[in-house]
Structures are given as C-alpha cells and as structure tokens.
Amino acid sequence: MHRDAQRQVYEIMAPKLYRTCKRYLKKEEEIEEVLADAFYTIFTKMDQLKEAGAFEAWARKITVNHCLYQLRKNVNFNLYLEDTKLQIQPQSAEETPLEEEDLLKLLNYIPEGCKTVFNLFVIEGYGHKEIAAMLNISEGTSKSQLNAAKTKLKDLINNLYYQQAR
C-alpha cells in the first residue's frame, strides 16, 4: 500500500480504533502500543481483505483481537469477581443525564474480566460461544461475567447518576 494512502487510512481510522482500544484497555501506553500493532497488521494483511466495503469492521476486529491478546497477558478471566473500590462522587439530580460516554467511562470501574466480556457481547456483538473461544474460558464463565458486569454497571449508574437528593 502506498504511504500516502496508508496515512489517509490512519488519519480516518485512528480515532475510531483508539476508542475501541480504550473500551478494553486502561493504560495509555498499552492503548498506543496495541493501536500501533493493529495498524501494522491492517497494513500488512490488507491483501486478505475480501470485500472493500467491510474494511472498517475488519480493521475493528483486528484491533479487538490485539486488545484481547494484550489482556490475556495480564488478566485471568476465570477468577471470581472481586469487589471494586470506587472513588467517584455521585452526580446531583440537577446534573446532566447519563450519556454513552459516561457509560463507557463507568466500564473502567468494573473488573477486567467483566469489562472485556461486556464489550465483546454488548458492543462488538459476539456470542458467548465465540467469547469463550477467544478468551479460553467456558460459555458459563462468559455468561456469568456478563451478568456480573450488567449488575455492577446498574449499581454504579443507580448510585452515581440516579441517587436521590438527601
């Protein structure tokens, strides 16, 4: 691929793929490293893309796979869920309602296993069987991690955004 074309692809796709990385990874250094690795794979495997119209989905899938590879180095998805200590102040009733960006930020306050399964299932659209294969866990573990993620997110939302004024 020609360098100018690569630069254009990078400029268009980098913000989107960065947000994808941010949903899975917390550390900026990891996000940048994974993003660079994903673009390397995208540019070196471009000949494997069968349908030009599917480029964005293909690039996102590559990026998600790189994120999962990074997470598998550090996270045991089979561990029981630990309680996460929160250091967030509740929003007052007068403040703005919950937005998508707020929900994505709240994902950083749930355990990594829950967060990863939630992202794969809810945002990326994978099924539990696919998630289990990707993370080398059982389908039951995938389902329990998703349920735990939903429960923890509901609790966070209720406590931080919809808490009644006292």
Backbone as a chain_set.jsonl record, in Angstrom:
{"seq": "MHRDAQRQVYEIMAPKLYRTCKRYLKKEEEIEEVLADAFYTIFTKMDQLKEAGAFEAWARKITVNHCLYQLRKNVNFNLYLEDTKLQIQPQSAEETPLEEEDLLKLLNYIPEGCKTVFNLFVIEGYGHKEIAAMLNISEGTSKSQLNAAKTKLKDLINNLYYQQAR", "coords": {"N": [[0.856, -1.174, 0.0], [0.567, 2.213, -0.765], [2.396, 4.889, 0.775], [1.107, 7.434, 1.167], [-1.568, 6.719, 0.936], [-1.741, 4.972, 3.119], [-1.319, 6.795, 5.214], [-3.637, 8.35, 4.959], [-5.619, 6.438, 5.495], [-4.895, 5.859, 8.111], [-5.334, 8.362, 9.384], [-8.101, 8.603, 9.158], [-9.075, 6.263, 10.393], [-7.76, 5.983, 12.878], [-8.85, 7.528, 15.147], [-11.295, 6.149, 15.575], [-10.482, 3.482, 16.026], [-8.867, 3.887, 18.205], [-10.762, 4.546, 20.172], [-11.994, 2.066, 20.325], [-9.89, 0.519, 21.421], [-9.666, 1.849, 23.869], [-11.954, 1.06, 25.173], [-11.29, -1.452, 26.053], [-8.764, -1.382, 27.264], [-6.883, 0.234, 29.882], [-4.506, 1.662, 30.402], [-2.669, 4.242, 28.926], [-0.251, 3.834, 27.545], [-0.421, 1.122, 26.846], [-2.663, 1.213, 25.181], [-1.733, 2.808, 23.055], [0.369, 1.193, 22.137], [-0.984, -1.165, 21.377], [-2.672, -0.119, 19.423], [-0.778, 0.709, 17.496], [0.292, -1.823, 16.838], [-2.007, -3.002, 15.802], [-2.496, -1.402, 13.522], [-0.195, -2.028, 12.08], [-0.697, -4.727, 11.506], [-3.076, -4.415, 10.017], [-2.139, -2.968, 7.765], [-0.241, -4.751, 6.729], [-1.691, -6.999, 6.143], [-3.58, -6.339, 4.333], [-4.114, -7.435, 1.836], [-5.605, -9.645, 2.432], [-8.16, -8.841, 2.874], [-11.353, -9.334, 1.791], [-13.577, -7.947, 0.882], [-13.968, -4.697, 0.042], [-15.837, -2.926, 1.138], [-16.155, -3.832, 3.674], [-14.108, -2.958, 5.203], [-13.848, -1.275, 7.543], [-15.114, -2.752, 9.614], [-13.518, -5.035, 9.524], [-11.017, -3.964, 10.221], [-11.622, -3.11, 12.816], [-12.119, -5.551, 14.043], [-9.59, -6.734, 13.937], [-8.264, -4.96, 15.626], [-9.65, -5.361, 18.058], [-8.898, -8.016, 18.504], [-6.144, -7.679, 18.953], [-6.287, -6.165, 21.31], [-7.44, -8.083, 23.01], [-5.417, -9.983, 23.036], [-3.449, -8.547, 24.408], [-4.775, -8.218, 26.885], [-5.045, -10.897, 27.698], [-2.49, -11.468, 28.525], [-2.347, -10.384, 31.053], [-4.712, -10.764, 32.534], [-6.756, -13.002, 34.314], [-9.408, -14.551, 33.236], [-11.017, -16.409, 34.405], [-11.099, -16.032, 37.096], [-12.82, -15.462, 40.197], [-15.129, -12.803, 40.695], [-14.025, -9.756, 41.96], [-14.754, -7.284, 44.45], [-14.904, -3.936, 43.523], [-13.3, -1.037, 44.514], [-14.668, 2.108, 44.646], [-13.991, 5.461, 43.711], [-15.561, 7.639, 43.1], [-17.589, 10.494, 42.878], [-21.053, 10.907, 43.563], [-23.443, 12.044, 41.115], [-25.389, 14.995, 41.153], [-28.949, 15.433, 41.213], [-29.583, 17.537, 39.563], [-27.652, 17.625, 37.625], [-26.349, 16.693, 34.346], [-27.977, 14.087, 32.41], [-27.247, 10.529, 32.171], [-24.95, 9.722, 29.695], [-23.769, 8.123, 26.649], [-20.956, 8.209, 26.605], [-20.426, 8.5, 29.325], [-21.237, 6.011, 30.29], [-19.357, 4.367, 29.038], [-17.08, 5.258, 30.384], [-17.671, 4.371, 32.946], [-17.265, 1.673, 32.663], [-14.613, 1.312, 33.213], [-14.522, 0.967, 35.91], [-15.267, -1.508, 36.643], [-14.39, -4.978, 37.152], [-11.717, -6.335, 35.103], [-12.272, -8.751, 33.662], [-15.104, -8.816, 33.538], [-15.574, -6.395, 32.201], [-14.328, -6.87, 29.717], [-15.794, -9.051, 28.654], [-18.339, -7.863, 28.593], [-17.879, -5.776, 26.698], [-17.254, -7.348, 24.405], [-19.622, -8.827, 24.061], [-21.895, -6.992, 24.224], [-21.133, -4.622, 22.84], [-19.463, -5.351, 20.633], [-20.867, -7.498, 19.62], [-20.481, -10.287, 19.721], [-21.21, -13.773, 20.348], [-21.719, -15.904, 23.259], [-20.415, -18.341, 22.926], [-18.432, -17.739, 21.033], [-17.003, -15.797, 22.462], [-16.115, -17.309, 24.616], [-14.331, -19.012, 23.287], [-12.472, -17.123, 22.329], [-11.358, -16.086, 24.692], [-10.55, -18.29, 26.027], [-12.179, -19.584, 27.96], [-15.031, -21.004, 29.697], [-18.379, -21.206, 28.299], [-20.255, -20.723, 30.267], [-18.784, -19.242, 32.123], [-18.379, -16.957, 30.61], [-21.029, -16.05, 30.407], [-21.612, -15.604, 33.135], [-19.749, -13.616, 33.739], [-20.701, -11.566, 32.096], [-23.264, -11.121, 33.208], [-22.468, -10.297, 35.762], [-21.12, -7.96, 35.073], [-23.228, -6.391, 34.043], [-24.798, -6.157, 36.368], [-23.024, -4.8, 38.104], [-22.654, -2.437, 36.633], [-25.288, -1.426, 36.624], [-25.581, -0.94, 39.372], [-23.567, 1.014, 39.724], [-24.558, 3.049, 38.055], [-27.054, 3.583, 39.243], [-26.187, 4.429, 41.806], [-24.514, 6.584, 41.219], [-25.694, 8.296, 39.359], [-28.466, 8.39, 39.595], [-29.11, 8.787, 42.191], [-31.07, 9.702, 44.899], [-31.617, 12.986, 46.063], [-30.522, 14.005, 49.277]], "CA": [[0.0, 0.0, 0.0], [1.324, 3.452, -0.881], [2.49, 5.604, 2.056], [0.061, 8.467, 1.277], [-2.832, 6.019, 1.191], [-1.673, 4.5, 4.5], [-1.502, 7.955, 6.082], [-5.053, 8.722, 4.907], [-6.354, 5.411, 6.233], [-4.584, 6.061, 9.523], [-5.997, 9.577, 9.871], [-9.543, 8.352, 9.236], [-9.413, 5.145, 11.273], [-7.114, 6.027, 14.197], [-9.745, 7.899, 16.262], [-12.281, 5.086, 15.81], [-9.815, 2.317, 16.606], [-8.417, 4.308, 19.527], [-11.917, 4.383, 21.073], [-12.154, 0.621, 20.529], [-8.851, 0.128, 22.379], [-9.965, 2.48, 25.154], [-13.0, 0.272, 25.837], [-10.707, -2.668, 26.608], [-7.511, -1.149, 27.989], [-6.893, 1.437, 30.704], [-3.243, 2.399, 30.352], [-2.437, 4.931, 27.652], [0.864, 3.192, 26.848], [-0.937, -0.113, 26.245], [-3.562, 1.592, 24.087], [-0.917, 3.248, 21.928], [1.103, 0.031, 21.627], [-1.938, -2.042, 20.697], [-3.113, 0.59, 18.213], [0.316, 0.601, 16.517], [0.332, -3.211, 16.386], [-3.193, -3.238, 14.964], [-2.278, -0.777, 12.216], [0.807, -2.826, 11.372], [-1.412, -5.897, 10.973], [-4.001, -3.945, 8.983], [-1.402, -2.605, 6.552], [0.479, -5.896, 6.16], [-2.644, -8.055, 5.765], [-4.613, -5.716, 3.5], [-4.442, -8.335, 0.721], [-6.542, -10.67, 2.901], [-9.5, -8.262, 2.914], [-12.084, -9.842, 0.626], [-14.595, -7.003, 0.453], [-13.536, -3.346, 0.415], [-16.886, -2.31, 1.942], [-16.098, -4.359, 5.036], [-12.812, -2.57, 5.765], [-13.919, -0.751, 8.909], [-15.417, -3.865, 10.52], [-12.333, -5.88, 9.506], [-9.994, -3.26, 10.997], [-12.039, -3.133, 14.22], [-11.927, -6.925, 14.538], [-8.147, -6.88, 14.157], [-7.939, -4.162, 16.811], [-10.19, -6.076, 19.222], [-8.042, -9.182, 18.736], [-4.907, -7.2, 19.573], [-6.638, -5.815, 22.695], [-7.628, -9.329, 23.759], [-4.083, -10.559, 23.217], [-2.825, -7.772, 25.489], [-5.461, -8.538, 28.138], [-4.761, -12.279, 28.106], [-1.188, -11.475, 29.199], [-2.443, -9.853, 32.417], [-5.994, -10.985, 33.195], [-7.286, -14.356, 34.379], [-10.852, -14.375, 33.076], [-11.718, -17.421, 35.189], [-11.118, -15.666, 38.511], [-14.073, -14.937, 40.717], [-15.184, -11.345, 40.62], [-13.718, -9.05, 43.195], [-15.438, -6.002, 44.598], [-14.051, -2.825, 43.108], [-13.449, 0.155, 45.339], [-14.947, 3.26, 43.797], [-13.586, 6.766, 44.216], [-16.311, 8.569, 42.265], [-18.624, 11.228, 43.599], [-22.357, 10.834, 42.901], [-23.923, 13.225, 40.401], [-26.613, 15.508, 41.752], [-30.113, 15.279, 40.339], [-29.642, 18.652, 38.618], [-26.623, 17.492, 36.594], [-26.777, 16.094, 33.083], [-28.31, 12.671, 32.458], [-26.238, 9.573, 31.733], [-24.689, 9.695, 28.257], [-22.991, 6.955, 26.222], [-19.565, 8.395, 27.035], [-20.396, 8.232, 30.758], [-21.317, 4.557, 30.451], [-18.055, 3.811, 28.664], [-16.148, 5.567, 31.475], [-18.004, 3.504, 34.084], [-16.696, 0.343, 32.41], [-13.289, 1.257, 33.818], [-14.648, 0.72, 37.338], [-15.652, -2.894, 36.898], [-13.238, -5.856, 36.935], [-11.301, -6.512, 33.706], [-12.989, -9.863, 33.019], [-16.471, -8.347, 33.275], [-15.489, -5.339, 31.201], [-13.984, -7.461, 28.422], [-16.943, -9.825, 28.169], [-19.379, -6.881, 28.279], [-17.518, -5.167, 25.415], [-17.367, -8.319, 23.308], [-21.016, -9.234, 23.863], [-22.829, -5.886, 24.018], [-20.683, -3.629, 21.867], [-18.962, -5.978, 19.401], [-21.899, -8.394, 19.107], [-20.11, -11.702, 19.713], [-21.988, -14.658, 21.198], [-20.962, -16.472, 24.373], [-19.544, -19.411, 22.421], [-17.27, -17.075, 20.42], [-16.246, -15.147, 23.529], [-15.444, -18.384, 25.348], [-13.183, -19.449, 22.484], [-11.485, -16.036, 22.273], [-10.731, -15.864, 25.992], [-10.199, -19.593, 26.578], [-12.997, -19.796, 29.148], [-16.262, -21.717, 29.363], [-19.523, -20.34, 27.981], [-20.853, -20.35, 31.551], [-17.987, -18.158, 32.689], [-18.695, -15.78, 29.808], [-22.357, -15.584, 30.814], [-21.585, -15.059, 34.497], [-19.013, -12.346, 33.688], [-21.616, -10.576, 31.514], [-24.273, -10.796, 34.216], [-21.814, -9.508, 36.809], [-20.864, -6.634, 34.505], [-24.503, -5.669, 33.998], [-25.183, -5.85, 37.751], [-22.138, -3.757, 38.621], [-22.966, -1.193, 35.926], [-26.561, -0.924, 37.156], [-25.308, -0.381, 40.696], [-22.827, 2.264, 39.543], [-25.467, 4.049, 37.482], [-28.026, 3.966, 40.277], [-25.524, 5.142, 42.895], [-23.81, 7.797, 40.803], [-26.469, 9.183, 38.49], [-29.884, 8.49, 39.926], [-29.244, 8.809, 43.635], [-31.995, 10.747, 45.347], [-31.028, 14.033, 46.905], [-30.809, 13.732, 50.697]], "C": [[0.906, 1.242, 0.0], [1.284, 4.234, 0.426], [1.417, 6.677, 2.228], [-1.292, 7.842, 1.586], [-2.864, 5.498, 2.63], [-1.924, 5.643, 5.477], [-2.974, 8.363, 6.12], [-5.904, 7.724, 5.682], [-6.133, 5.608, 7.736], [-5.351, 7.257, 10.086], [-7.499, 9.386, 10.037], [-9.867, 7.331, 10.327], [-8.848, 5.262, 12.692], [-8.061, 6.456, 15.32], [-10.768, 6.807, 16.593], [-11.636, 3.891, 16.509], [-9.238, 2.64, 17.98], [-9.551, 4.12, 20.538], [-12.178, 2.904, 21.347], [-11.146, 0.135, 21.564], [-9.179, 0.634, 23.779], [-11.061, 1.721, 25.907], [-12.422, -0.953, 26.531], [-9.535, -2.41, 27.544], [-7.569, 0.17, 28.747], [-5.649, 2.296, 30.506], [-2.996, 2.965, 28.959], [-1.312, 4.274, 26.854], [0.419, 1.911, 26.153], [-1.825, 0.202, 25.048], [-2.742, 1.969, 22.858], [-0.156, 2.094, 21.301], [0.184, -0.887, 20.829], [-2.414, -1.399, 19.398], [-2.039, 0.502, 17.127], [0.408, -0.816, 15.958], [-0.837, -3.521, 15.457], [-3.005, -2.618, 13.584], [-1.218, -1.524, 11.413], [0.132, -4.042, 10.726], [-2.348, -5.484, 9.837], [-3.25, -3.678, 7.679], [-0.682, -3.79, 5.917], [-0.445, -7.012, 5.7], [-3.751, -7.533, 4.858], [-5.037, -6.63, 2.352], [-5.427, -9.425, 1.128], [-7.984, -10.162, 2.991], [-10.23, -8.647, 1.642], [-13.059, -8.824, 0.047], [-14.231, -5.603, 0.941], [-14.56, -2.652, 1.318], [-16.876, -2.753, 3.394], [-14.826, -3.923, 5.759], [-12.901, -2.149, 7.227], [-14.191, -1.861, 9.927], [-14.205, -4.795, 10.641], [-11.237, -5.257, 10.371], [-10.345, -3.276, 12.492], [-11.827, -4.523, 14.819], [-10.449, -7.193, 14.822], [-7.748, -6.153, 15.444], [-8.435, -4.847, 18.082], [-9.309, -7.281, 19.534], [-6.712, -8.79, 19.369], [-5.155, -6.795, 21.031], [-6.766, -7.072, 23.549], [-6.296, -10.019, 24.021], [-3.376, -9.864, 24.378], [-3.458, -8.123, 26.84], [-5.137, -9.944, 28.631], [-3.404, -12.4, 28.792], [-1.34, -11.178, 30.69], [-3.692, -10.245, 33.192], [-6.353, -12.468, 33.17], [-8.805, -14.226, 34.359], [-11.667, -15.398, 33.854], [-11.781, -17.093, 36.671], [-12.506, -15.213, 38.921], [-13.988, -13.42, 40.773], [-14.908, -10.722, 41.973], [-14.537, -7.765, 43.247], [-14.45, -4.904, 44.25], [-14.343, -1.636, 43.996], [-13.623, 1.362, 44.431], [-14.547, 4.548, 44.486], [-14.294, 7.85, 43.404], [-17.366, 9.242, 43.123], [-19.951, 11.103, 42.848], [-22.696, 12.156, 42.205], [-25.188, 13.711, 41.114], [-27.744, 15.385, 40.732], [-30.184, 16.372, 39.28], [-28.652, 18.497, 37.468], [-27.15, 16.713, 35.397], [-27.076, 14.608, 33.226], [-27.154, 11.814, 31.926], [-26.147, 9.554, 30.209], [-23.859, 8.454, 27.934], [-21.551, 7.044, 26.718], [-19.42, 8.12, 28.528], [-20.411, 6.73, 31.028], [-19.974, 3.915, 30.114], [-17.003, 4.098, 29.741], [-16.404, 4.659, 32.675], [-17.447, 2.091, 33.896], [-15.314, 0.202, 33.039], [-13.328, 0.936, 35.304], [-15.171, -0.673, 37.655], [-14.448, -3.781, 36.586], [-12.985, -6.125, 35.44], [-12.072, -7.623, 32.989], [-14.403, -9.468, 32.629], [-16.477, -7.342, 32.131], [-15.248, -5.921, 29.814], [-15.161, -8.232, 27.842], [-18.088, -8.885, 27.79], [-19.105, -6.245, 26.917], [-17.727, -6.125, 24.25], [-18.822, -8.664, 23.01], [-21.903, -8.064, 23.447], [-22.4, -4.972, 22.878], [-20.244, -4.265, 20.551], [-19.945, -6.988, 18.813], [-21.526, -9.865, 19.018], [-21.04, -12.485, 20.631], [-21.103, -15.263, 22.276], [-20.014, -17.575, 23.913], [-18.276, -18.815, 21.81], [-16.384, -16.441, 21.482], [-15.459, -16.193, 24.312], [-14.202, -18.859, 24.596], [-12.082, -18.381, 22.459], [-10.688, -15.915, 23.566], [-10.297, -17.158, 26.678], [-10.868, -19.827, 27.935], [-14.225, -20.593, 28.733], [-17.365, -20.711, 28.993], [-20.194, -19.866, 29.271], [-20.104, -19.208, 32.216], [-18.269, -16.865, 31.937], [-20.038, -15.194, 30.24], [-22.334, -14.976, 32.209], [-20.814, -13.74, 34.547], [-19.912, -11.243, 33.121], [-22.67, -10.16, 32.537], [-23.678, -9.957, 35.345], [-21.545, -8.091, 36.316], [-22.139, -5.803, 34.496], [-24.939, -5.249, 35.406], [-24.339, -4.718, 38.312], [-22.409, -2.418, 37.936], [-24.274, -0.585, 36.418], [-26.35, -0.269, 38.518], [-24.586, 0.957, 40.583], [-23.743, 3.368, 39.036], [-26.462, 4.525, 38.531], [-27.382, 4.801, 41.375], [-24.954, 6.48, 42.466], [-24.664, 8.781, 40.027], [-27.912, 9.384, 38.925], [-30.124, 8.457, 41.416], [-30.147, 9.969, 44.034], [-31.256, 11.759, 46.223], [-31.45, 13.808, 48.351], [-30.957, 14.998, 51.463]], "O": [[1.909, 1.279, 0.713], [0.261, 4.248, 1.111], [0.868, 6.823, 3.32], [-2.062, 8.365, 2.392], [-3.9, 5.573, 3.29], [-2.654, 5.481, 6.455], [-3.503, 8.684, 7.184], [-6.8, 8.11, 6.432], [-7.073, 5.532, 8.527], [-5.952, 7.16, 11.156], [-8.101, 9.944, 10.954], [-10.814, 7.51, 11.092], [-9.414, 4.685, 13.62], [-8.08, 5.806, 16.365], [-11.068, 6.571, 17.764], [-12.186, 3.355, 17.471], [-9.133, 1.755, 18.83], [-9.331, 3.598, 21.631], [-12.539, 2.529, 22.463], [-11.513, -0.587, 22.491], [-8.986, -0.082, 24.762], [-11.094, 1.738, 27.137], [-13.003, -1.445, 27.498], [-9.338, -3.146, 28.511], [-8.225, 1.115, 28.309], [-5.74, 3.522, 30.449], [-3.1, 2.262, 27.954], [-1.4, 4.165, 25.631], [0.819, 1.637, 25.022], [-1.746, -0.468, 24.018], [-3.022, 1.507, 21.752], [-0.043, 2.014, 20.078], [0.536, -1.333, 19.736], [-2.542, -2.081, 18.381], [-2.355, 0.249, 15.964], [0.581, -1.0, 14.753], [-0.678, -4.215, 14.452], [-3.325, -3.25, 12.577], [-1.334, -1.64, 10.193], [0.36, -4.343, 9.555], [-2.395, -6.15, 8.802], [-3.68, -4.115, 6.612], [-0.526, -3.834, 4.697], [-0.024, -7.885, 4.941], [-4.752, -8.217, 4.642], [-6.196, -6.604, 1.938], [-6.024, -10.067, 0.264], [-8.916, -10.948, 3.161], [-9.783, -8.326, 0.541], [-13.335, -8.842, -1.153], [-14.195, -5.364, 2.148], [-14.175, -1.864, 2.181], [-17.509, -2.129, 4.246], [-14.501, -4.463, 6.817], [-12.119, -2.613, 8.057], [-13.563, -1.9, 10.985], [-13.901, -5.284, 11.728], [-10.601, -5.952, 11.164], [-9.462, -3.438, 13.335], [-11.405, -4.652, 15.968], [-10.105, -7.809, 15.832], [-6.982, -6.681, 16.25], [-7.711, -4.905, 19.076], [-9.006, -7.542, 20.698], [-6.209, -9.504, 20.237], [-4.318, -7.059, 21.894], [-6.264, -7.122, 24.672], [-6.075, -10.572, 25.099], [-2.775, -10.52, 25.228], [-2.747, -8.305, 27.828], [-4.972, -10.163, 29.831], [-3.184, -13.337, 29.56], [-0.552, -11.663, 31.502], [-3.726, -10.072, 34.41], [-6.264, -13.114, 32.126], [-9.413, -13.834, 35.355], [-12.887, -15.267, 33.952], [-12.445, -17.798, 37.43], [-13.265, -14.661, 38.125], [-12.906, -12.843, 40.885], [-15.482, -11.111, 42.99], [-14.956, -7.234, 42.219], [-13.287, -4.955, 44.65], [-15.5, -1.273, 44.204], [-12.803, 1.6, 43.545], [-14.739, 4.709, 45.691], [-13.688, 8.865, 43.061], [-17.962, 8.613, 43.997], [-19.97, 11.185, 41.62], [-22.292, 13.232, 42.646], [-25.965, 12.902, 41.621], [-27.501, 15.249, 39.533], [-30.773, 16.17, 38.218], [-28.792, 19.164, 36.442], [-28.245, 16.152, 35.43], [-26.489, 13.939, 34.077], [-26.214, 12.321, 31.314], [-27.155, 9.389, 29.522], [-23.313, 7.812, 28.832], [-20.996, 6.055, 27.198], [-18.407, 7.569, 28.959], [-19.683, 6.24, 31.892], [-19.511, 3.023, 30.825], [-16.128, 3.266, 29.983], [-15.464, 4.228, 33.344], [-17.187, 1.394, 34.877], [-14.89, -0.908, 33.362], [-12.289, 0.661, 35.903], [-15.481, -0.979, 38.806], [-13.568, -3.372, 35.828], [-13.912, -6.14, 34.631], [-12.479, -7.455, 31.84], [-14.849, -9.753, 31.517], [-17.289, -7.435, 31.21], [-15.89, -5.512, 28.846], [-15.485, -8.078, 26.664], [-18.739, -9.093, 26.766], [-19.999, -6.181, 26.073], [-18.308, -5.755, 23.229], [-19.213, -8.78, 21.848], [-22.588, -8.139, 22.427], [-23.22, -4.593, 22.042], [-20.604, -3.785, 19.477], [-19.864, -7.302, 17.625], [-22.188, -10.622, 18.309], [-21.594, -11.93, 21.58], [-19.878, -15.151, 22.216], [-18.922, -17.72, 24.463], [-17.177, -19.32, 22.038], [-15.158, -16.536, 21.414], [-14.288, -15.992, 24.633], [-13.15, -19.08, 25.197], [-10.898, -18.704, 22.557], [-9.482, -15.669, 23.536], [-9.743, -17.128, 27.777], [-10.224, -20.209, 28.912], [-14.436, -20.833, 27.544], [-17.287, -19.529, 29.33], [-20.651, -18.726, 29.348], [-20.713, -18.314, 32.802], [-18.387, -15.801, 32.545], [-20.164, -13.983, 30.417], [-22.964, -13.946, 32.445], [-21.176, -12.841, 35.306], [-19.889, -10.113, 33.61], [-22.934, -8.97, 32.707], [-24.311, -9.017, 35.826], [-21.724, -7.129, 37.063], [-22.128, -4.639, 34.898], [-25.394, -4.123, 35.611], [-24.864, -3.786, 38.921], [-22.396, -1.376, 38.591], [-24.365, 0.627, 36.609], [-26.87, 0.814, 38.786], [-24.945, 1.92, 41.26], [-23.703, 4.493, 39.535], [-26.684, 5.725, 38.688], [-27.971, 5.782, 41.829], [-24.912, 7.418, 43.263], [-24.387, 9.981, 40.035], [-28.51, 10.425, 38.654], [-31.224, 8.132, 41.863], [-29.987, 11.088, 43.546], [-30.383, 11.404, 47.015], [-32.6, 13.462, 48.62], [-31.2, 14.966, 52.669]]}, "num_chains": 1, "name": "protein.A"}
